[in-house]
Amino acid sequence: NRAQYAAWMWRELEAPVIAAVHGVALGAGFQLALGADMRYVAPGTKMSVMEIKWGLVPDMAGMPLMRNLARDDVIRELTYTGRIFLAEEALEMGFVTVVVDDPRAHALDLARQIAGKNPDAIKADKRLLNAANDVSVADLLMMESVEQDAIIRTPNQIEAVMAEMQKRPANFS
């Protein structure tokens, strides 16, 4: 449904999505953040799987997003109670990538780093990571091989090697 897609769409984009979160991320806001590939969160940010407060279930792809980030019992406790927790606890649970004073600046710095990498490899990495929990090991190994064969010796891959060897920024096509 549309509400689920609002959070799930971040996973379907070819490019990595970095969430910078501060203040509160309750219910829908929490699930939107979970859709990102990485979540940089300010200290003390309040988070919650809040839907139970309104007699509802998480409805913005919360279940498939949470299941790969935290333990089953943790997800159940948060979903059944709707309790508010802070960024520091969310980090321990696996919902947060890094707790940092300025999440926006940190996210932008990381985005610049990623933008300087071979875009073909980044897209392939995201496809592999998205599939990693849903396919067999044999299928994932085959996917790795297919992705590597598609990238190796391409102009962007060669440029990545040359830029690294010449200690200069890459110029990808």
WOKACOR-V377937 format. One record per run of one state. SS is the DSSP state (~ for helix, > for strand, _ for the rest). FROM is the first residue (numbers start at 1). LEN is the number of residues. If there is no record, write none. Layout:
ss = <SS	SS>
from = <FROM	FROM>
len = <LEN	LEN>
This chain:
ss = <_	~	_	>	_	>	_	~	_	>	_	>	_	~	_	~	_	~	_	>	~	_	>	_	~	_	~	_	~	_	~	_>
from = <1	2	13	18	22	24	27	28	35	38	42	46	49	50	55	62	67	72	82	85	87	94	98	100	103	116	119	132	137	152	155	166>
len = <1	11	5	4	2	3	1	7	3	4	4	3	1	5	7	5	5	10	3	2	7	4	2	3	13	3	13	5	15	3	11	8>
